[in-house]
Amino acid sequence: ASIHITNNIIYSTKVHMQLTQKLKVDLTLGEIIGHIIIWFLLCVITFGLALFVFPYYMFRFILSKTTVINTEGKAIGKLTCDLDLANMIGNLLFWIVLSIITFGLAYFIFAYKLVAYCVNKTTINISND
C-alpha cells in the first residue's frame, strides 16, 4: 500500500493480493480406528461419561491432523487445536444445563457451537521453509 499526502489530504492506495490456500486433513484409516478403540475403551471404563467430551476430542484430533497447502501443493502450515479438559468441561457444563432447561432443544444449537468452539481454539502455524 502506498500513502500520498497532498494539501494535508491523505490518499491511500491499497494493493490487493489474492492468496489461495487449501486445507488437507492427513488422517489414515489406522489412526481413525485407533482413536475409536481408545474412546470405546474410555466409554466402557467411565460408564459412558467419556462420551460427553468425545466430540471435542474428535474435532481436536481432526483439526490437529490438518495442514495448509499453497497453490503449488506444498504444505506451508499446520493447524493446532488448543483445547484442554478444563475448557471443555466448563463449556460443556453450560450446554448441559441449557439443554436440561430447554428439554433438549439447546442440544441442536450445541452441535453447531461445538464446532465453532473448536475452530476458535485453533491456530495456524505457518512454517518458514
C-alpha positions, 0 to 999 in steps of 0.5 A: 500500500502506498500513502500520498499526502497532498494539501494535508489530504491523505490518499491511500492506495491499497494493493490487493493480493489474492492468496489461495490456500487449501486445507488437507486433513492427513488422517489414515484409516489406522489412526481413525480406528485407533482413536475409536478403540481408545474412546470405546475403551474410555466409554466402557471404563467411565460408564459412558461419561467419556462420551460427553467430551468425545466430540471435542476430542474428535474435532481436536484430533481432526483439526490437529491432523490438518495442514495448509497447502499453497497453490503449488501443493506444498504444505506451508502450515499446520493447524493446532487445536488448543483445547484442554479438559478444563475448557471443555468441561466448563463449556460443556457444563453450560450446554448441559444445563441449557439443554436440561432447561430447554428439554433438549432443544439447546442440544441442536444449537450445541452441535453447531457451537461445538464446532465453532468452539473448536475452530476458535481454539485453533491456530495456524502455524505457518512454517518458514521453509 
